[in-house]
Amino acid sequence: QVQLVESGGGLVQPGGSLRLSCAASGIIFNIYTMGWYRQAPGKQRELVAGIRSGGSTNYADSVKGRFTISRDNAKNTVYLQMNSLKPEDTAVYYCNTKVAVNDVWGQGTQVTVSS
């Protein structure tokens, strides 16, 4: 059974930083593309960043230059380093992968950017 468990969310002031972690189990982690999504109240879930098995990455325009996605295959973990946080980054952040044709999601971690 595939499981994704996020951690690292919290309350941070504008301009601050947070690092999210997502620990995966039940998959051969290093062959899977991993992604971070977020969903703000009243909005659709959106892709924030993705990282392929080979390490190539992609980002939403709204986070380019501020967020960095990375992976540690030895620890079966994907990270999202978030710098220069803005109030509009407030959302529940979800880790994602696709197994066959099925999306697998973590439980989500709340990030709140507020003074």
Backbone bond lengths (Angstrom), bond angles and torsions (degrees), N, CA, C in turn:
res aa  C-N    CA-C-N  psi(-1)  N-CA   C-N-CA  omega(-1)  CA-C   N-CA-C  phi
1 Q - - - 1.461 - - 1.529 108.94 -
2 V 1.336 115.29 128.33 1.459 120.37 -179.12 1.525 109.49 -80.73
3 Q 1.315 116.00 132.12 1.463 120.74 176.71 1.522 109.63 -133.49
4 L 1.338 114.58 139.73 1.456 122.18 175.02 1.526 107.24 -124.76
5 V 1.318 116.72 127.85 1.464 121.01 -177.11 1.531 108.90 -126.75
6 E 1.346 115.43 114.14 1.452 121.15 -179.65 1.528 111.18 -89.87
7 S 1.320 115.17 154.92 1.459 121.91 173.78 1.523 108.47 -155.46
8 G 1.341 115.24 164.98 1.457 119.77 173.49 1.507 116.27 106.64
9 G 1.320 117.75 -3.31 1.455 119.10 178.67 1.516 111.75 -72.69
10 G 1.331 115.08 175.06 1.462 119.39 178.94 1.507 111.91 162.14
11 L 1.330 114.48 -167.40 1.456 122.47 178.97 1.526 108.72 -100.78
12 V 1.317 116.18 130.31 1.464 120.60 -179.45 1.523 108.82 -141.74
13 Q 1.320 115.99 149.82 1.468 119.92 178.49 1.521 110.56 -78.55
14 P 1.324 117.11 155.22 1.474 119.47 175.11 1.524 111.16 -53.62
15 G 1.329 115.26 136.99 1.454 121.00 -176.58 1.511 113.78 90.46
16 G 1.319 117.03 -9.53 1.459 121.33 -178.73 1.521 113.24 -82.23
17 S 1.331 114.44 -176.51 1.465 121.36 -177.14 1.521 111.11 -131.31
18 L 1.312 115.13 152.49 1.457 123.62 171.67 1.515 108.28 -144.43
19 R 1.328 116.44 153.03 1.461 121.22 171.82 1.512 108.63 -123.19
20 L 1.321 115.08 120.61 1.451 121.58 175.41 1.527 109.71 -93.25
21 S 1.324 114.68 146.75 1.461 121.14 176.03 1.516 109.23 -126.03
22 C 1.325 115.97 149.39 1.462 122.23 176.09 1.518 107.68 -137.24
23 A 1.325 115.12 113.21 1.460 120.99 178.83 1.521 109.40 -95.80
24 A 1.326 116.18 128.09 1.454 121.99 -177.78 1.522 110.79 -107.83
25 S 1.320 115.39 146.40 1.454 121.27 174.06 1.519 108.75 -143.08
26 G 1.330 115.46 156.50 1.453 120.30 177.34 1.515 114.94 85.94
27 I 1.347 117.01 4.57 1.461 120.63 177.30 1.518 109.65 -135.30
28 I 1.330 115.64 159.47 1.468 120.28 170.77 1.517 105.40 -81.05
29 F 1.328 114.83 88.84 1.461 122.57 -164.28 1.515 113.00 -53.14
30 N 1.333 117.25 -41.15 1.458 118.32 -167.93 1.531 114.39 -71.17
31 I 1.341 118.09 -7.30 1.464 118.63 179.21 1.519 112.96 -100.12
32 Y 1.334 116.27 -2.50 1.461 119.33 -173.82 1.522 112.75 -103.70
33 T 1.333 114.25 141.84 1.447 120.58 167.32 1.523 108.81 -72.88
34 M 1.322 115.65 135.59 1.459 121.82 179.81 1.526 108.94 -119.15
35 G 1.324 115.24 148.42 1.456 119.01 -179.72 1.513 112.55 -140.27
36 W 1.316 114.29 156.24 1.461 122.37 170.07 1.523 107.78 -114.45
37 Y 1.323 115.78 130.47 1.453 123.54 175.86 1.531 107.97 -120.91
38 R 1.319 115.33 165.11 1.464 119.24 173.82 1.523 109.88 -143.87
39 Q 1.324 113.43 154.69 1.461 119.71 178.13 1.506 108.85 -139.44
40 A 1.319 115.39 117.39 1.456 121.74 176.34 1.527 108.82 -92.19
41 P 1.326 117.70 157.74 1.471 120.29 -179.41 1.525 111.61 -55.48
42 G 1.326 115.72 129.89 1.453 120.94 177.48 1.514 115.28 77.13
43 K 1.335 116.68 4.91 1.463 120.36 -178.58 1.511 110.53 -120.59
44 Q 1.346 115.11 162.48 1.456 119.91 176.70 1.523 110.69 -76.83
45 R 1.321 114.85 154.16 1.465 119.82 174.97 1.531 107.96 -66.97
46 E 1.347 116.12 137.14 1.452 120.16 -177.62 1.523 110.69 -131.53
47 L 1.332 114.99 150.27 1.455 120.50 176.58 1.527 109.61 -72.99
48 V 1.315 116.12 130.64 1.460 121.95 176.59 1.530 110.16 -98.16
49 A 1.335 115.60 -49.85 1.466 120.02 -177.52 1.519 109.33 -159.94
50 G 1.336 115.64 152.41 1.453 121.36 177.25 1.519 110.39 -137.23
51 I 1.321 115.85 152.93 1.463 120.85 177.25 1.520 108.97 -139.93
52 R 1.335 115.29 126.92 1.450 120.92 -177.47 1.521 111.33 -86.11
53 S 1.324 115.42 172.70 1.460 118.82 -176.74 1.522 111.66 -61.14
54 G 1.322 116.45 -32.38 1.456 120.40 -179.99 1.516 114.43 -81.48
55 G 1.340 116.01 -5.69 1.457 120.55 177.24 1.509 115.52 101.67
56 S 1.334 118.37 -6.14 1.460 118.31 177.96 1.523 109.61 -69.27
57 T 1.321 115.21 148.86 1.459 120.72 -172.76 1.524 111.39 -128.38
58 N 1.318 115.35 159.96 1.454 121.51 171.73 1.523 108.32 -144.33
59 Y 1.327 116.12 151.95 1.460 122.05 -175.03 1.514 111.29 -136.52
60 A 1.328 115.29 150.48 1.454 119.93 167.95 1.529 108.63 -66.44
61 D 1.313 116.21 146.70 1.466 119.77 -178.72 1.530 111.23 -57.34
62 S 1.315 116.52 -34.23 1.467 120.89 -174.74 1.532 113.29 -68.21
63 V 1.332 117.60 -15.76 1.469 119.58 -177.18 1.525 112.79 -118.56
64 K 1.316 117.49 -4.20 1.472 120.16 -178.98 1.524 110.47 -57.46
65 G 1.322 114.75 134.11 1.461 120.52 -179.77 1.510 114.02 85.86
66 R 1.335 117.45 -11.47 1.467 120.62 -180.00 1.529 112.28 -115.19
67 F 1.333 116.68 -35.42 1.461 121.88 -177.28 1.532 109.67 -108.28
68 T 1.325 115.60 147.96 1.458 121.56 176.21 1.518 109.55 -134.85
69 I 1.329 115.79 125.28 1.455 120.95 175.65 1.526 108.32 -98.61
70 S 1.329 116.27 141.22 1.464 121.04 178.00 1.521 108.30 -149.34
71 R 1.330 114.70 167.76 1.459 119.03 -179.91 1.512 109.82 -140.70
72 D 1.333 115.58 148.00 1.463 122.98 173.85 1.526 105.84 -121.40
73 N 1.325 116.24 99.49 1.467 119.78 -175.39 1.523 112.14 -66.71
74 A 1.315 117.67 -27.18 1.470 120.48 178.25 1.529 111.45 -67.67
75 K 1.333 115.96 -26.34 1.466 120.76 -179.34 1.518 112.48 -106.52
76 N 1.338 117.44 3.82 1.471 121.31 -178.48 1.531 111.09 52.27
77 T 1.312 116.07 43.33 1.467 120.54 -173.16 1.527 110.35 -133.94
78 V 1.327 114.68 140.35 1.454 121.63 172.88 1.532 107.81 -116.97
79 Y 1.313 115.48 143.81 1.458 121.90 -175.88 1.528 111.02 -120.53
80 L 1.322 114.79 155.45 1.459 120.52 170.12 1.527 107.16 -132.87
81 Q 1.321 116.14 106.84 1.456 121.55 175.54 1.515 108.22 -87.14
82 M 1.320 116.58 121.39 1.456 122.11 -176.18 1.520 109.23 -116.95
83 N 1.312 116.47 116.50 1.461 122.68 178.96 1.522 110.29 -116.44
84 S 1.307 115.56 164.17 1.475 121.45 178.53 1.526 111.05 48.95
85 L 1.302 115.06 48.55 1.470 119.87 -175.77 1.522 111.51 -65.49
86 K 1.329 113.99 145.51 1.458 122.48 -179.02 1.529 109.34 -120.49
87 P 1.323 117.44 156.98 1.475 118.74 177.29 1.527 112.93 -54.83
88 E 1.323 117.12 -32.57 1.471 119.54 -179.58 1.524 112.92 -72.98
89 D 1.319 118.38 -5.03 1.458 121.18 173.01 1.530 111.80 -83.31
90 T 1.320 116.99 -6.10 1.458 120.86 179.21 1.514 110.70 -61.35
91 A 1.324 116.68 124.99 1.462 121.75 -176.81 1.529 108.76 -178.26
92 V 1.314 115.33 171.24 1.458 121.09 165.62 1.527 107.01 -89.38
93 Y 1.316 115.96 127.33 1.457 122.22 -177.99 1.524 109.34 -102.08
94 Y 1.336 115.13 131.78 1.454 121.99 -176.73 1.525 110.53 -121.12
95 C 1.309 114.81 141.00 1.461 122.38 171.63 1.524 108.12 -90.58
96 N 1.329 116.30 146.24 1.468 120.23 -175.23 1.514 111.42 -144.57
97 T 1.319 115.69 145.71 1.444 121.79 163.88 1.528 108.04 -146.12
98 K 1.313 115.87 166.91 1.456 120.92 179.16 1.523 108.20 -118.51
99 V 1.322 115.04 124.94 1.452 121.94 177.69 1.521 107.03 -113.59
100 A 1.316 117.03 115.56 1.465 122.99 -169.08 1.540 106.44 58.06
101 V 1.312 118.76 -118.19 1.468 120.45 178.64 1.516 112.19 -105.42
102 N 1.318 116.92 7.98 1.460 120.72 -172.88 1.525 111.78 -102.69
103 D 1.328 115.33 133.56 1.456 121.09 172.06 1.525 109.71 -77.71
104 V 1.320 115.16 137.01 1.454 121.42 174.28 1.528 107.30 -118.58
105 W 1.315 116.33 130.40 1.463 121.86 -176.31 1.522 110.73 -122.02
106 G 1.319 115.29 148.62 1.443 120.20 167.84 1.519 110.24 -80.75
107 Q 1.324 115.49 -177.35 1.460 120.47 -177.25 1.522 112.10 -81.41
108 G 1.318 117.03 -14.84 1.461 121.35 179.12 1.514 112.64 93.37
109 T 1.319 115.00 151.82 1.466 120.99 175.85 1.527 108.10 -136.45
110 Q 1.322 116.23 133.78 1.457 121.44 -175.19 1.522 110.97 -80.97
111 V 1.322 115.30 130.67 1.461 122.43 171.90 1.524 107.53 -118.22
112 T 1.319 115.78 123.14 1.458 121.19 179.02 1.525 109.21 -123.46
113 V 1.324 115.86 122.94 1.465 121.59 -179.97 1.519 107.22 -111.24
114 S 1.318 115.49 110.12 1.457 120.07 -174.67 1.521 109.82 -159.30
115 S 1.323 114.80 148.03 1.462 119.52 175.45 1.522 110.27 -94.12
